[in-house]
Amino acid sequence: MKIYHVINKDTGYSEEFYDLPSAKWAMKVNDAKGFITKVWANGDFEPAGEITLKGTNKTYFANTKQKKASYC
């Protein structure tokens, strides 16, 4: 599962989303930055980078069986 955090420190806006299109919409509306967090089944989590409005949001996780960048 991935969690998408959208934050604007200037206005104090902060919200958490579970789908990428909603997070991107909130980023556009609130002029904010977005970050992705990958949560594994055992409860561990790791940061997966920033959300980009243009281009791809595919990520690659090291030390896994993953061969190429994907939406994991």
Buried (B, 14 or more C-beta within 10 A) or exposed (E): EBBBBBBBEEEEBEBEBEEBEEBBEBBEEBEBEBBBBBEEEEEEEEEBBEBEEEEEBEBEBEEEEEEEEEEB
